[in-house]
Amino acid sequence: MKKVRVVGLGPGNLDYLLPIAKRVIEESEILIGGSRHLEALSINNKEKILLDGNYKKVMEFLEYNYSKYDIAVVVSGDTGFYSLSSMVKKYVPIDNLEFIPGISSLQYMFSKLCLTWDKALMKSVHGRKFDYIDCIDKYSYIGLLTDKVSTPVSIAEELIKYGYSDDIIFHVGERLSYEDELITSCSPLQASKGDFDPLSVVIIENKGYKGE
């Protein structure tokens, strides 16, 4: 049976690509993904479909071809965390679908800080809204994927605005897993004056958390 496999590429550097993900990509007949992802894979003997905002057209292609080809849809990070998986499930029957997990950028960031994330809240403010202020006192850590609107600086400013400063360590991860990776740990006030890549990972560490 032919399969559509959504494949998580990990945080970026292909050193973090799981062996099973590499094998599935090599065995597929068609690759679908963003230009940055397809270029990084450097695989030339496949038909490639560029995913560049044309989501509906690509999903319709999957709907009509899932039973004809083995297709790999490559996504950043993990397939289960704010990826294309939910959209693909609407067009491909579950029997013809498989998810190959990857290492999420948040998971990677926690490991770089030598922190555990079993009691963390992990969300995205990339292209969506989330009231992280309301959750500060409920968790030791809140991990966020940021964007050009909800930037690390704007998040730090919100923390200061609502009186969260003294007990907060503000961690920002930029270009994670690449050679020019930069991880900054500072106060919200210092972060509010910083200059960070908008597409970053932020971890809000609440040292004053009173939970278990």
N, CA, C and O of each residue as an XYZ file, in Angstrom:
848
protein
N       0.835     -1.204      0.000
C       0.000      0.000      0.000
C       0.866      1.247      0.000
O       1.830      1.352      0.758
N       0.508      2.190     -0.860
C       1.230      3.455     -0.905
C       0.914      4.286      0.333
O      -0.170      4.188      0.908
N       1.887      5.107      0.729
C       1.734      5.889      1.943
C       2.123      7.354      1.719
O       3.006      7.670      0.922
N       1.435      8.228      2.445
C       1.879      9.607      2.609
C       2.486      9.689      3.998
O       1.806      9.461      4.999
N       3.758     10.011      4.052
C       4.451     10.075      5.330
C       4.854     11.524      5.624
O       5.612     12.142      4.877
N       4.333     12.034      6.715
C       4.740     13.357      7.174
C       5.978     13.155      8.030
O       5.936     12.449      9.038
N       7.085     13.779      7.625
C       8.391     13.498      8.226
C       8.928     14.736      8.943
O       9.101     15.792      8.333
N       9.187     14.596     10.231
C       9.781     15.685     10.997
C      11.281     15.741     10.780
O      11.976     14.743     10.973
N      11.791     16.913     10.374
C      13.214     17.053     10.072
C      14.052     17.446     11.286
O      15.279     17.497     11.192
N      13.419     17.722     12.416
C      14.186     18.159     13.574
C      14.379     19.667     13.578
O      13.733     20.370     12.801
N      15.258     20.181     14.443
C      15.402     21.624     14.626
C      16.050     22.357     13.462
O      15.949     23.581     13.381
N      16.709     21.648     12.563
C      17.311     22.324     11.410
C      18.544     21.616     10.887
O      18.572     21.183      9.735
N      19.558     21.497     11.721
C      20.785     20.809     11.329
C      20.482     19.326     11.089
O      19.875     18.668     11.934
N      20.900     18.813      9.952
C      20.567     17.437      9.595
C      21.260     16.398     10.484
O      20.962     15.207     10.390
N      22.175     16.838     11.338
C      22.732     15.920     12.336
C      21.646     15.401     13.264
O      21.788     14.336     13.866
N      20.556     16.162     13.378
C      19.466     15.778     14.265
C      18.316     15.101     13.533
O      17.244     14.903     14.107
N      18.531     14.744     12.271
C      17.541     14.005     11.502
C      17.600     12.531     11.904
O      18.663     11.915     11.833
N      16.474     11.965     12.322
C      16.456     10.572     12.754
C      16.733      9.635     11.577
O      16.325      9.926     10.453
N      17.419      8.518     11.817
C      17.721      7.575     10.735
C      16.484      7.096      9.986
O      16.519      6.960      8.763
N      15.387      6.838     10.703
C      14.173      6.370     10.025
C      13.615      7.451      9.114
O      13.066      7.147      8.055
N      13.750      8.711      9.515
C      13.281      9.814      8.675
C      14.107      9.880      7.387
O      13.565     10.070      6.298
N      15.410      9.722      7.526
C      16.288      9.732      6.351
C      15.928      8.597      5.400
O      15.874      8.787      4.185
N      15.682      7.405      5.968
C      15.346      6.257      5.126
C      14.027      6.465      4.396
O      13.925      6.169      3.206
N      13.019      6.970      5.095
C      11.712      7.202      4.485
C      11.813      8.218      3.353
O      11.191      8.049      2.304
N      12.589      9.265      3.564
C      12.771     10.277      2.525
C      13.442      9.670      1.298
O      13.037      9.940      0.167
N      14.461      8.855      1.521
C      15.184      8.228      0.413
C      14.311      7.242     -0.354
O      14.487      7.067     -1.560
N      13.366      6.593      0.338
C      12.513      5.587     -0.292
C      11.278      6.183     -0.968
O      10.601      5.498     -1.734
N      10.987      7.432     -0.693
C       9.788      8.049     -1.258
C       9.976      8.344     -2.742
O      11.098      8.464     -3.233
N       8.855      8.456     -3.438
C       8.882      8.789     -4.855
C       8.733     10.293     -5.088
O       9.249     10.829     -6.069
N       8.032     10.960     -4.193
C       7.785     12.399     -4.309
C       8.079     13.056     -2.963
O       7.699     12.541     -1.911
N       8.760     14.198     -3.013
C       9.028     14.988     -1.819
C       8.238     16.289     -1.875
O       8.216     16.969     -2.901
N       7.592     16.626     -0.771
C       6.869     17.888     -0.657
C       7.414     18.648      0.542
O       7.539     18.085      1.629
N       7.740     19.925      0.351
C       8.248     20.705      1.474
C       8.596     22.119      1.073
O       8.535     22.475     -0.104
N       8.958     22.917      2.043
C       9.411     24.276      1.785
C      10.764     24.275      1.101
O      11.498     23.290      1.174
N      11.099     25.372      0.436
C      12.349     25.440     -0.326
C      13.566     25.215      0.569
O      14.511     24.532      0.175
N      13.542     25.788      1.769
C      14.686     25.637      2.684
C      14.890     24.173      3.069
O      16.021     23.694      3.155
N      13.779     23.470      3.300
C      13.867     22.067      3.702
C      14.364     21.194      2.554
O      15.229     20.340      2.746
N      13.817     21.410      1.366
C      14.196     20.578      0.227
C      15.650     20.825     -0.173
O      16.354     19.890     -0.556
N      16.101     22.066     -0.088
C      17.494     22.372     -0.407
C      18.442     21.728      0.596
O      19.512     21.250      0.219
N      18.063     21.713      1.857
C      18.911     21.134      2.903
C      19.079     19.635      2.709
O      20.133     19.082      3.026
N      18.058     18.978      2.195
C      18.123     17.527      2.026
C      19.063     17.122      0.896
O      19.620     16.024      0.920
N      19.245     17.991     -0.090
C      20.174     17.739     -1.212
C      19.904     16.395     -1.889
O      20.834     15.636     -2.162
N      18.654     16.109     -2.152
C      18.260     14.888     -2.855
C      17.750     15.294     -4.229
O      16.784     16.048     -4.343
N      18.400     14.793     -5.267
C      18.105     15.259     -6.618
C      17.328     14.272     -7.481
O      16.812     14.650     -8.533
N      17.236     13.022     -7.055
C      16.619     11.999     -7.904
C      15.148     11.779     -7.559
O      14.632     10.671     -7.704
N      14.480     12.827     -7.106
C      13.074     12.719     -6.740
C      12.280     13.826     -7.420
O      12.804     14.900     -7.715
N      11.007     13.542     -7.658
C      10.107     14.630     -8.021
C       9.853     15.451     -6.764
O       9.584     14.897     -5.698
N       9.937     16.765     -6.888
C       9.758     17.638     -5.734
C       8.624     18.627     -5.994
O       8.482     19.177     -7.086
N       7.833     18.829     -4.960
C       6.751     19.799     -5.027
C       7.002     20.834     -3.942
O       7.059     20.507     -2.757
N       7.150     22.070     -4.356
C       7.466     23.140     -3.425
C       6.215     23.598     -2.692
O       5.200     23.922     -3.309
N       6.302     23.620     -1.388
C       5.206     24.098     -0.547
C       5.539     25.532     -0.159
O       6.344     25.778      0.738
N       4.910     26.463     -0.847
C       5.255     27.875     -0.661
C       3.984     28.717     -0.576
O       3.751     29.600     -1.401
N       3.174     28.427      0.430
C       1.923     29.146      0.597
C       0.762     28.565     -0.189
O      -0.388     28.947      0.031
N       1.048     27.637     -1.111
C       0.004     27.037     -1.938
C      -0.551     25.774     -1.277
O      -0.593     24.708     -1.892
N      -0.970     25.905     -0.031
C      -1.356     24.738      0.758
C      -2.531     23.978      0.137
O      -2.485     22.753      0.031
N      -3.561     24.679     -0.265
C      -4.744     23.993     -0.782
C      -4.414     23.196     -2.045
O      -4.882     22.069     -2.209
N      -3.618     23.773     -2.925
C      -3.246     23.073     -4.156
C      -2.459     21.806     -3.839
O      -2.680     20.764     -4.455
N      -1.547     21.893     -2.884
C      -0.740     20.728     -2.515
C      -1.600     19.685     -1.817
O      -1.429     18.488     -2.051
N      -2.523     20.119     -0.964
C      -3.396     19.165     -0.280
C      -4.294     18.435     -1.275
O      -4.562     17.244     -1.122
N      -4.753     19.154     -2.290
C      -5.568     18.506     -3.331
C      -4.743     17.501     -4.109
O      -5.254     16.456     -4.512
N      -3.462     17.807     -4.324
C      -2.579     16.834     -4.969
C      -2.496     15.557     -4.133
O      -2.560     14.453     -4.672
N      -2.354     15.711     -2.814
C      -2.303     14.546     -1.930
C      -3.616     13.760     -1.987
O      -3.617     12.529     -2.022
N      -4.713     14.483     -1.995
C      -6.032     13.842     -2.000
C      -6.214     12.946     -3.225
O      -6.829     11.883     -3.138
N      -5.682     13.376     -4.351
C      -5.866     12.625     -5.593
C      -4.754     11.618     -5.876
O      -4.879     10.791     -6.779
N      -3.670     11.685     -5.111
C      -2.519     10.837     -5.439
C      -1.989      9.981     -4.282
O      -0.977      9.298     -4.439
N      -2.653     10.008     -3.131
C      -2.127      9.266     -1.981
C      -2.047      7.762     -2.227
O      -1.227      7.083     -1.608
N      -2.876      7.232     -3.114
C      -2.875      5.787     -3.381
C      -1.991      5.412     -4.563
O      -1.870      4.235     -4.903
N      -1.358      6.434     -5.203
C      -0.566      6.171     -6.404
C       0.940      6.199     -6.159
O       1.698      5.524     -6.856
N       1.378      6.986     -5.160
C       2.808      7.180     -4.930
C       3.123      7.116     -3.434
O       2.266      7.356     -2.583
N       4.371      6.787     -3.149
C       4.892      6.975     -1.792
C       5.393      8.408     -1.708
O       6.317      8.800     -2.420
N       4.774      9.181     -0.835
C       5.038     10.616     -0.761
C       5.541     10.982      0.631
O       4.985     10.542      1.637
N       6.589     11.785      0.680
C       7.094     12.301      1.954
C       6.828     13.802      2.012
O       7.280     14.556      1.151
N       6.097     14.222      3.028
C       5.864     15.638      3.294
C       6.788     16.030      4.434
O       6.575     15.613      5.573
N       7.802     16.820      4.148
C       8.809     17.139      5.168
C       8.459     18.452      5.860
O       8.106     19.440      5.216
N       8.567     18.437      7.196
C       8.202     19.596      8.014
C       9.289     19.850      9.042
O      10.074     18.957      9.363
N       9.331     21.064      9.553
C      10.295     21.410     10.598
C       9.929     20.719     11.905
O       8.758     20.446     12.172
N      10.943     20.442     12.709
C      10.702     19.966     14.063
C      10.020     18.623     14.123
O      10.429     17.673     13.456
N       8.973     18.549     14.930
C       8.235     17.302     15.131
C       6.888     17.371     14.427
O       6.282     18.439     14.335
N       6.425     16.234     13.934
C       5.167     16.176     13.187
C       3.953     16.475     14.061
O       2.899     16.841     13.542
N       4.084     16.325     15.383
C       2.939     16.491     16.260
C       2.852     17.832     16.942
O       2.007     18.019     17.818
N       3.709     18.783     16.563
C       3.721     20.070     17.252
C       3.639     21.205     16.243
O       4.653     21.626     15.686
N       2.422     21.701     16.010
C       2.182     22.821     15.099
C       2.828     22.602     13.725
O       3.547     23.458     13.211
N       2.550     21.434     13.153
C       3.073     21.139     11.819
C       1.904     21.020     10.845
O       0.775     21.390     11.168
N       2.187     20.499      9.649
C       1.143     20.313      8.646
C       0.320     19.050      8.870
O      -0.606     18.772      8.107
N       0.643     18.293      9.894
C       0.003     16.990     10.099
C      -1.516     17.080     10.150
O      -2.213     16.289      9.514
N      -2.023     18.041     10.903
C      -3.478     18.164     11.052
C      -4.153     18.447      9.714
O      -5.243     17.942      9.445
N      -3.507     19.252      8.878
C      -4.074     19.566      7.570
C      -4.042     18.349      6.652
O      -5.012     18.067      5.948
N      -2.925     17.634      6.662
C      -2.791     16.461      5.799
C      -3.838     15.404      6.144
O      -4.355     14.731      5.252
N      -4.153     15.252      7.433
C      -5.134     14.254      7.865
C      -6.516     14.490      7.273
O      -7.322     13.564      7.192
N      -6.796     15.718      6.860
C      -8.099     16.022      6.279
C      -8.212     15.534      4.837
O      -9.314     15.431      4.299
N      -7.079     15.235      4.214
C      -7.077     14.883      2.792
C      -6.615     13.458      2.511
O      -6.824     12.943      1.413
N      -5.994     12.825      3.489
C      -5.444     11.481      3.279
C      -6.046     10.525      4.310
O      -5.991     10.810      5.506
N      -6.623      9.392      3.876
C      -7.180      8.422      4.826
C      -6.112      7.911      5.789
O      -4.942      7.799      5.421
N      -6.512      7.603      7.010
C      -5.568      7.209      8.037
C      -4.778      5.961      7.657
O      -3.624      5.814      8.060
N      -5.387      5.063      6.887
C      -4.689      3.834      6.480
C      -3.546      4.114      5.519
O      -2.622      3.310      5.397
N      -3.603      5.236      4.847
C      -2.550      5.611      3.899
C      -1.614      6.675      4.463
O      -0.840      7.288      3.728
N      -1.696      6.886      5.777
C      -0.966      7.988      6.391
C      -0.051      7.478      7.504
O      -0.396      6.555      8.243
N       1.117      8.101      7.603
C       2.057      7.748      8.671
C       2.834      9.001      9.074
O       3.241      9.789      8.221
N       3.033      9.173     10.368
C       3.837     10.274     10.893
C       5.185      9.731     11.348
O       5.250      8.735     12.069
N       6.257     10.388     10.924
C       7.613     10.051     11.374
C       8.083     11.218     12.239
O       8.383     12.286     11.706
N       8.155     11.044     13.559
C       8.445     12.177     14.447
C       9.862     12.706     14.283
O      10.752     12.019     13.782
N      10.040     13.932     14.715
C      11.358     14.548     14.731
C      11.577     15.238     16.064
O      10.692     15.233     16.920
N      12.733     15.824     16.245
C      13.048     16.559     17.469
C      12.562     17.992     17.299
O      12.989     18.688     16.377
N      11.674     18.434     18.179
C      11.163     19.797     18.071
C      12.213     20.794     18.548
O      13.101     20.451     19.329
N      12.102     22.025     18.073
C      13.058     23.055     18.490
C      12.932     23.356     19.979
O      13.920     23.702     20.626
N      11.732     23.229     20.526
C      11.557     23.439     21.966
C      12.226     22.326     22.761
O      12.885     22.587     23.768
N      12.060     21.097     22.315
C      12.718     19.965     22.965
C      14.234     20.145     22.934
O      14.920     19.911     23.929
N      14.737     20.557     21.793
C      16.167     20.812     21.646
C      16.626     21.912     22.595
O      17.664     21.783     23.245
N      15.850     22.996     22.676
C      16.203     24.134     23.523
C      16.272     23.726     25.000
O      17.205     24.105     25.708
N      15.288     22.960     25.454
C      15.319     22.493     26.838
C      16.576     21.671     27.103
O      17.192     21.804     28.160
N      16.954     20.834     26.164
C      18.147     20.004     26.359
C      19.408     20.854     26.418
O      20.314     20.560     27.198
N      19.479     21.905     25.602
C      20.647     22.777     25.614
C      20.785     23.529     26.932
O      21.891     23.870     27.351
N      19.641     23.785     27.584
C      19.657     24.467     28.876
C      19.778     23.490     30.045
O      19.789     23.901     31.205
N      19.869     22.187     29.733
C      19.914     21.138     30.764
C      18.692     21.225     31.680
O      18.799     21.096     32.899
N      17.531     21.446     31.062
C      16.269     21.507     31.783
C      15.365     20.372     31.320
O      15.419     19.963     30.160
N      14.533     19.865     32.226
C      13.518     18.889     31.837
C      12.244     19.631     31.459
O      11.984     20.723     31.964
N      11.452     19.041     30.574
C      10.250     19.726     30.091
C       8.979     18.944     30.396
O       7.938     19.188     29.787
N       9.061     17.988     31.352
C       7.888     17.184     31.674
C       6.783     17.985     32.356
O       5.621     17.578     32.330
N       7.127     19.109     32.962
C       6.116     19.944     33.614
C       6.000     21.318     32.940
O       5.503     22.277     33.531
N       6.458     21.382     31.727
C       6.417     22.656     30.992
C       5.158     22.741     30.133
O       4.603     21.727     29.709
N       4.729     23.961     29.893
C       3.668     24.226     28.924
C       4.338     24.686     27.637
O       5.117     25.639     27.648
N       4.042     24.019     26.537
C       4.674     24.359     25.269
C       3.613     24.764     24.256
O       2.689     24.006     23.958
N       3.769     25.978     23.736
C       2.791     26.531     22.812
C       3.505     27.288     21.692
O       4.729     27.417     21.682
N       2.710     27.778     20.763
C       3.237     28.597     19.678
C       2.471     29.910     19.604
O       1.245     29.936     19.720
N       3.206     30.997     19.410
C       2.584     32.283     19.091
C       2.999     32.691     17.679
O       2.942     33.863     17.306
N       3.413     31.700     16.916
C       3.789     31.903     15.515
C       2.515     31.875     14.674
O       1.976     30.809     14.378
N       2.048     33.054     14.298
C       0.842     33.134     13.487
C      -0.447     32.890     14.245
O      -1.500     32.706     13.635
N      -0.378     32.885     15.561
C      -1.571     32.654     16.370
C      -1.415     33.355     17.707
O      -0.316     33.770     18.074
N      -2.504     33.484     18.427
C      -2.468     34.143     19.720
C      -2.560     33.110     20.842
O      -3.237     32.089     20.716
N      -1.879     33.394     21.917
C      -1.960     32.550     23.106
C      -1.692     33.417     24.321
O      -0.725     34.178     24.336
N      -2.543     33.312     25.353
C      -2.428     34.137     26.549
C      -1.434     33.505     27.523
O      -1.825     32.871     28.503
N      -0.150     33.685     27.239
C       0.876     33.112     28.108
C       0.942     33.819     29.458
O       1.372     33.216     30.442
N       0.530     35.070     29.527
C       0.544     35.804     30.797
C      -0.342     35.107     31.820
O       0.018     35.005     32.993
N      -1.497     34.631     31.380
C      -2.436     33.953     32.277
C      -1.878     32.638     32.811
O      -2.397     32.095     33.786
N      -0.830     32.128     32.183
C      -0.291     30.816     32.570
C       1.003     30.894     33.371
O       1.502     29.866     33.831
N       1.551     32.076     33.546
C       2.854     32.226     34.185
C       2.900     31.551     35.550
O       3.844     30.820     35.851
N       1.886     31.791     36.376
C       1.889     31.270     37.743
C       1.501     29.807     37.835
O       1.502     29.238     38.926
N       1.167     29.184     36.706
C       0.694     27.805     36.709
C       1.765     26.795     36.298
O       1.559     25.586     36.409
N       2.897     27.290     35.827
C       3.933     26.394     35.306
C       5.324     26.887     35.685
O       5.553     28.084     35.860
N       6.241     25.941     35.809
C       7.644     26.307     36.015
C       8.248     26.896     34.748
O       9.074     27.807     34.798
N       7.818     26.354     33.612
C       8.368     26.783     32.331
C       7.247     26.918     31.307
O       6.315     26.114     31.277
N       7.349     27.930     30.482
C       6.484     28.071     29.315
C       7.390     28.218     28.104
O       8.214     29.131     28.044
N       7.238     27.323     27.147
C       8.025     27.387     25.920
C       7.175     27.907     24.775
O       6.039     27.470     24.594
N       7.718     28.837     24.002
C       6.967     29.469     22.925
C       7.773     29.518     21.632
O       8.973     29.793     21.647
N       7.104     29.248     20.515
C       7.661     29.506     19.193
C       7.212     30.899     18.784
O       6.017     31.190     18.829
N       8.123     31.758     18.392
C       7.796     33.154     18.125
C       7.741     33.454     16.625
O       8.085     32.614     15.794
N       7.299     34.670     16.304
C       7.290     35.106     14.906
C       7.568     36.603     14.828
O       8.023     37.198     15.805
N       7.301     37.216     13.677
C       7.637     38.621     13.467
C       6.688     39.582     14.187
O       6.973     40.775     14.290
N       5.569     39.067     14.682
C       4.630     39.879     15.456
C       4.842     39.645     16.946
O       5.083     40.579     17.711
N       4.748     38.386     17.338
C       5.027     38.014     18.737
C       6.510     37.645     18.834
O       6.877     36.471     18.799
N       7.336     38.656     18.954
C       8.782     38.479     18.978
C       9.265     38.242     20.411
O       8.513     38.485     21.355
N      10.498     37.776     20.592
C      11.046     37.683     21.947
C      10.984     39.007     22.701
O      10.685     39.030     23.895
N      11.267     40.107     22.008
C      11.238     41.422     22.661
C       9.830     41.781     23.110
O       9.647     42.263     24.228
N       8.827     41.555     22.259
C       7.456     41.907     22.630
C       6.946     41.031     23.773
O       6.166     41.490     24.607
N       7.378     39.790     23.812
C       6.981     38.899     24.910
C       7.590     39.387     26.222
O       6.917     39.413     27.252
N       8.866     39.774     26.182
C       9.522     40.314     27.372
C       8.823     41.582     27.845
O       8.649     41.789     29.046
N       8.425     42.423     26.911
C       7.725     43.653     27.266
C       6.386     43.363     27.938
O       5.991     44.066     28.868
N       5.689     42.329     27.469
C       4.424     41.946     28.085
C       4.640     41.451     29.514
O       3.855     41.765     30.408
N       5.693     40.685     29.725
C       5.994     40.215     31.076
C       6.221     41.385     32.029
O       5.714     41.390     33.150
N       6.975     42.358     31.582
C       7.247     43.546     32.405
C       5.959     44.320     32.663
O       5.714     44.779     33.779
N       5.141     44.460     31.628
C       3.881     45.204     31.734
C       2.989     44.627     32.826
O       2.326     45.375     33.545
N       2.968     43.300     32.954
C       2.101     42.661     33.935
C       2.816     42.317     35.238
O       2.312     41.534     36.043
N       3.987     42.903     35.439
C       4.671     42.787     36.718
C       5.487     41.531     36.914
O       5.869     41.210     38.039
N       5.764     40.806     35.827
C       6.590     39.605     35.927
C       8.014     39.951     35.521
O       8.311     40.158     34.344
N       8.880     40.009     36.512
C      10.254     40.387     36.205
C      11.244     39.714     37.144
O      12.141     39.000     36.696
N      11.085     39.941     38.453
C      12.102     39.525     39.419
C      12.361     38.024     39.435
O      13.508     37.590     39.545
N      11.290     37.224     39.326
C      11.447     35.773     39.446
C      11.550     35.069     38.088
O      11.523     33.840     38.029
N      11.666     35.826     37.014
C      11.655     35.244     35.672
C      13.061     35.224     35.065
O      13.778     36.225     35.069
N      13.430     34.048     34.544
C      14.614     33.967     33.677
C      14.098     33.785     32.256
O      13.312     32.880     31.977
N      14.545     34.643     31.379
C      14.050     34.694     30.002
C      15.104     34.082     29.081
O      16.187     34.641     28.910
N      14.785     32.947     28.496
C      15.728     32.251     27.615
C      15.292     32.422     26.157
O      14.124     32.216     25.827
N      16.216     32.793     25.304
C      15.933     32.945     23.866
C      16.918     32.084     23.077
O      18.130     32.180     23.266
N      16.389     31.249     22.196
C      17.223     30.433     21.319
C      17.083     30.877     19.876
O      15.984     30.872     19.323
N      18.190     31.260     19.269
C      18.186     31.712     17.881
C      18.981     30.736     17.014
O      20.044     30.256     17.407
N      18.445     30.456     15.833
C      19.106     29.592     14.833
C      19.583     28.278     15.480
O      20.723     27.847     15.302
N      18.682     27.676     16.222
C      19.036     26.493     16.999
C      19.539     25.344     16.126
O      18.977     25.046     15.072
N      20.583     24.727     16.584
C      21.267     23.558     16.003
C      22.237     23.912     14.893
O      23.012     23.055     14.468
N      22.223     25.152     14.406
C      23.158     25.567     13.362
C      24.471     26.070     13.972
O      24.561     26.282     15.181
N      25.473     26.256     13.133
C      26.788     26.662     13.620
C      26.753     28.026     14.304
O      27.535     28.278     15.221
N      25.855     28.904     13.870
C      25.761     30.233     14.469
C      24.663     30.306     15.533
O      24.146     31.383     15.831
N      24.319     29.162     16.095
C      23.328     29.118     17.173
C      23.704     30.080     18.294
O      24.874     30.229     18.646
N      22.676     30.730     18.847
C      22.898     31.645     19.958
C      21.786     31.466     20.980
O      20.607     31.587     20.648
N      22.161     31.177     22.223
C      21.198     31.034     23.309
C      21.516     32.081     24.368
O      22.638     32.159     24.868
N      20.511     32.885     24.703
C      20.665     33.965     25.668
C      19.743     33.725     26.851
O      18.559     33.439     26.672
N      20.280     33.840     28.060
C      19.481     33.744     29.280
C      19.663     35.038     30.061
O      20.782     35.399     30.426
N      18.564     35.730     30.315
C      18.654     37.048     30.940
C      17.336     37.374     31.643
O      16.451     36.523     31.733
N      17.210     38.581     32.132
C      15.964     39.041     32.737
C      15.033     39.552     31.637
O      15.493     39.868     30.540
N      13.718     39.637     31.918
C      12.813     40.232     30.935
C      13.223     41.650     30.552
O      13.084     42.040     29.393
N      13.725     42.423     31.511
C      14.147     43.788     31.215
C      15.300     43.803     30.217
O      15.297     44.589     29.270
N      16.277     42.940     30.428
C      17.398     42.855     29.491
C      16.910     42.387     28.118
O      17.352     42.894     27.087
N      15.995     41.415     28.117
C      15.476     40.896     26.848
C      14.686     41.953     26.096
O      14.712     41.983     24.865
N      13.979     42.826     26.821
C      13.171     43.861     26.175
C      14.030     44.865     25.426
O      13.535     45.586     24.560
N      15.308     44.916     25.754
C      16.233     45.829     25.096
C      17.136     45.108     24.088
O      18.059     45.695     23.522
N      16.842     43.819     23.884
C      17.699     43.020     23.022
C      17.350     43.126     21.548
O      16.416     43.825     21.156
N      18.116     42.421     20.754
C      17.924     42.374     19.305
C      17.986     40.911     18.898
O      19.068     40.371     18.667
N      16.829     40.271     18.810
C      16.759     38.835     18.569
C      16.113     38.538     17.221
O      15.335     39.334     16.695
N      16.451     37.388     16.682
C      15.769     36.893     15.486
C      14.291     36.692     15.840
O      13.987     36.006     16.817
N      13.366     37.277     15.065
C      11.937     37.107     15.384
C      11.514     35.639     15.418
O      10.652     35.255     16.207
N      12.127     34.819     14.556
C      11.784     33.398     14.499
C      12.691     32.635     15.460
O      13.679     32.021     15.057
N      12.332     32.688     16.725
C      13.159     32.100     17.777
C      12.327     31.197     18.665
O      11.124     31.029     18.463
N      12.990     30.625     19.646
C      12.328     29.868     20.701
C      12.543     30.621     22.005
O      13.666     31.004     22.333
N      11.465     30.828     22.743
C      11.538     31.489     24.044
C      11.093     30.517     25.129
O      10.070     29.848     24.988
N      11.855     30.441     26.198
C      11.429     29.700     27.376
C      11.378     30.669     28.546
O      12.376     31.294     28.905
N      10.197     30.778     29.127
C       9.995     31.623     30.301
C      10.122     30.732     31.535
O       9.269     29.880     31.782
N      11.175     30.930     32.296
C      11.411     30.122     33.490
C      10.971     30.919     34.719
O      11.519     31.983     35.009
N       9.982     30.395     35.432
C       9.433     31.072     36.602
C      10.050     30.497     37.873
O       9.614     29.456     38.366
N      11.059     31.173     38.397
C      11.732     30.692     39.602
C      10.840     30.811     40.837
O      11.120     30.198     41.868
N       9.770     31.596     40.735
C       8.875     31.764     41.878
C       7.673     30.827     41.841
O       6.745     30.983     42.635
N       7.679     29.855     40.930
C       6.559     28.920     40.816
C       6.361     28.173     42.125
O       7.320     27.649     42.693
N       5.113     28.120     42.613
C       4.810     27.520     43.915
C       4.146     26.153     43.801
O       3.698     25.592     44.801
N       4.083     25.627     42.610
C       3.430     24.332     42.424
C       4.283     23.194     42.937
O       5.298     23.408     43.600
N       3.848     21.946     42.614
C       4.593     20.773     43.088
C       5.910     20.627     42.367
O       6.664     19.694     42.640
